[in-house]
């Protein structure tokens, strides 16, 4: 059985504790997000030293390698999205199958920028997550986590309430976007028992 695309809208994790990984957004301070991103990305990178890192536990579940490659790209995209939300200079993360075009604050009628949706399953296929070198992915994951952590740290408190929307209409502030992001990282460490 192939991987079933994840089409759920995970924004509910901003309002409720995740029953799978235990993440509670309301109990996570903005300042805690960068160290959590570094810690959990490091834990996920460490799973790639396992002999079975490239093996799927079942045909319908990603391997630790695939989860790590995904989280690497999550970090890259959220560094970009954080910059958009904070109205800073945003560089295209150049993630395969990710369209960085959106609507800038200047272009939006209400002044709220909109970033494009991301089909993470299309990226996994286009970038052949399961065929990548585990040691390379581990290094890239730790590097990407550091970049997004610094992006989040660089936003002054006065700008953390700035708003942004996803293409599907989901609204975030810089602060809620950071919490939404770190849930993804923590959740996937839980997925691989890292």
N, C-alpha and C positions, 0 to 999 in steps of 0.2 A: 504494500500500500504506500503510495507516495505521500509526501508532506501535504497536509491540507492547509491551504493558505489561511493565515490569521487575519480575519476581517473584522474582529471585534474592535469596538471603540473603547480603549482602555482609560479614557479620561475619568472614569468613575473612581479610579484609585486616588484621585485628589480629594474625594469626599468620604471614602470608606477604607478601612484596613484591608489589604489584600489577603484573602483567606489562604492563598497558596504560599506566599513567601513571608507574610507577616508585616510587610512595609506599611507604615502609617504616615501619610503625608502631613497630617495635622500635627504630628509629634516630631517632625523633622525640620529643624531650623535651616534657613537658607545657608547660613555659614557652615552647616554640617555637610552640605551637598558635595563640595569639592573633595574633602577628605574621604567621604564615603565612595565617591567615584573612583578615587585612586585606590582605596583599599579593595573594593570589590572587583575592580578591573584586574588588580594584581592577583587576587584569588582565582579569577577566571583564567588568567594567563598561566597560572601554576598548574591548572588541570591539563594543560597541553603537553606536559611532560609524561603524562600517563601513557602506557603502551597502547591503550584502546582509545586514545583521544580522537582519532579520525573515524572511529566506528560508531554507527548509529545503534542505540540500544534496541530499537525496533525500526522497521522501515518508515514509520510515520513520525519519528522523533529525531530531531537534529542531533548530531554528534557534538561533543564538547568543542571540537574544532569549528563546526558550523556556527554554534552559538557565539564563540569568541570572535569569529570574523564578523558576525552580525553586530555584536556589541561594539567592536572597533568602528564599524560604520555608523552606528547610533551615536557614538562619541563625536565622530567627524561631523555628522549632520547637526547635532545639537550645539556644537560650537558655532556653527553657521547660524542656526536658528536663534541662539542667544544673542549674537551680534545684531541680527535683524530686529529682534524684540527690543534691544537696548538702543537701537538707532545708531549703531556703530558700523564701522566698515566691515562688510561681510564678504568673505571669499568663498566662491563655489568649492565645496568639498571634493568635487570630482569623484563621487561615488557612482559606480556603474548603475544604470537604470534609474538614477535619481535626477529629476529635473529641478534645478535650483531656481528656475524662474518663479517669481511670485508677483505680488503687487506691493510696491514700495509705499511708505507712508505718504509720500508726495503724490502718488498716483491714486491712492484710495480716497474715495469721497469723504469718508469720516476720519481720515488721517491715521487709521489703524492698518499697519502692514499685514499682508496675508502671505504666508509661505505655502508652497506647494505640498500636496500630499506625497507620501512616499510608499511605494509598493515594495516592501522589504523582501517579499518572496521573489519578485522579478530581479532584484539585486542579487539575491543568493544564487539564482540560476545564472545570471549574466556574469557574475564574478567567480562562479564555480567554487563556492565556499568549501565544499568537501574535498577539493583537490589541492587546496593551498598548503604550504609548508607550515606545520604547527609552530616551529621556532620563530619564523618570520611573523606569523599572525600574533604570537605572544608579544613580540617587541612592538609591533605596530599598535596593538591594543593598549599597552602601557603608555606609549607615546601619545596616542589619541586621547586617552583619559587625562593625561596631563594638560593637553591643549584645552579640552573642554573645561577642566577644573579651573584653569587660569582665566578662561573666558568668563566663567561664572563669578569668580573672585573679582574680576575687573569692573563689574557693574556696581556703581556707587549706590548706597541705600536709597537715595532720592530717585533713582531711575528704576528700581525693582518693581514698581507698580505699573510701568509702561505696558500697554496692551499689544497683543498680536493675535492673529487668528490663523488657524489652519485652513486649508482649502475646503474642508468639509464643514466649516463654520464654527468648529470648536474654538472657544476663546481662552486665552492664557494671559497671565502677566509674566514678566521676567521671572518672578519668584515662583509662580505655579509651574512654569515651564521647567525650571530647574528641578523641582520635586518630581514632576512627571518623568523627566529624563532619568533621574537616579533610581526610580522604581524599576525601570527597564533593566538597568545594570544589575541591581540586587536580585531581581526576579530571575534573571538568567543564570546567575550564580547558583541560586536555589535549584533551577532546572537541572544543572549538571552536578549538584551536590558538591560544590566547590568549597 
